[in-house]
């Protein structure tokens, strides 16, 4: 089969729910016809000191302490809460050579409610790569991660990382602005080969993503790595006047936090990682990382299918949902036909499966799966089909470069990938055997990085280890059935970071706070509390298809 192929970066990991929802909406519009912690668990943290550690990490910024941020009323187009203050932070384009110029990071702050008892700033990063912290600077965003006591004693500080959102200049790999974030007719979000020939078709097609980025933003591309972001975070810590870092990272934000703790181990006061990326594996073994992501995703789908059968009112795919899903996967994935239509139908099924594992898009994906099932296996006459809601309307175009940042940072962070077809075919066979729905698609996404222009790799050395240099306890938390960062990743990183154990929040979601997780956050920030054995939070989302469960928001 000869066809034009595309290698889209993964939409499931980290901050991908908005893209998954929109992709699902597009498919539906086409009809898819083809426990509370103890405060005394650890010794109390000291109050913030007034002088910061002066020795920079090798390759890091040696340009001195940045000027304090000038806080002012936020611009209307930043759309933040009325109590928040805004400012900008200049940071070197190249932390190894500050003479190359600077970038401006957009920063927002919710001042501590009790200035007399203020401890410092809690810097918060939403992940991505490409996620904007500013867009969640409102009452329903970052404050939902903190108790009243935390907001009294800490400034909540968030920011748009380099190249993102309101920071300038933005990383734009394509000239078209604004760009639609919905699929056009007959497009699919993922390419998931079923046969060796379909995988070869993917491998023979050179991916142009990196070349586009270099063509339109080549001067910025090599400076978009995690290590660059870590140096920016340290500069932000100094700009807000904190001797040591208090940090809450969600999703990819956990990678930034984990690397920071190992590059600047003496500069950490408290570190909270929620929805954890297995950064150690990602930075060292791309094949193992993508396979673990695929297997974790399929495990979450299985849990969602069980939840679907328990909630027939809200899940259109109910009624032996797991059996129906496996029947579709086996039938469409069998590749009896090599024509493009057969492959596209399979890929639409894979798209729906990706969307189904995230509570925010699962309801619409369930409708799409049910329609596809009825088309593939028509019900007997007289059998009533489940009712489906009206297809969602396509969202208007918006100026969003999240995918550009995600692709660039991922490709700068991953280890070198082979150019020969042999290792890729071996990866494909393993992925197809161990994770037949998501596995091949995750292999294909890495082709983007295989074809990244060699002269535009990361300017600073990648951090591949060590991972256990932290001098203070780290609080690690993860949802039991996280659609984006599997629980296994959190367990792996807990071990890699030299921590004793983690907090597991029952139910579904990605980086979603609960009352229990907020108590852990408070006690970690105030008393350095971390679990000495696996701690359980029983107040997570167990009804992912209901309006309340599907609408659980996180930055």
Beta strands, then each sheet from edge to edge (+ up, - down):
strand 1: 72-73
strand 2: 84-92
strand 3: 102-110
strand 4: 120-125
strand 5: 154-160
strand 6: 245-250
strand 7: 268-274
strand 8: 474-481
strand 9: 503-508
strand 10: 535-537
sheet 1: 1+ 2- 3+ 5- 4- 6- 7- 8- 9- 10-
end
